[in-house]
Amino acid sequence: MPCSASPGNLREELKEHRVKVTSISPGPTLTASWEGFEAPPDRMMPPEDIASVIWSAYTLAPQTVVEDIMLRPILGDIS
């Protein structure tokens, strides 16, 4: 059975198998992917925060799913 690209559709296709699907949208995170971009490091999120939120969602009870995670710096996105 082919899967669609949409997280919502993927969740629908997999829920009968009790597979959790979470869409994760982190904002600017202080990782190597931002090398060369001039932004103050204190405006970027530490990768440990992203990992902590993902781990928290993963360790919830089997009957609970976090469908969407959106993380942004408190002062807004960096442009």
PyMOL commands that set and color helices and strands:
alter all, ss='L'
color gray80, all
select helices_A, chain A and resi 7-17+32-34+41-43+47-58
alter helices_A, ss='H'
color red, helices_A
select strands_A, chain A and resi 23-26+68-71
alter strands_A, ss='S'
color yellow, strands_A
deselect
rebuild
show_as cartoon
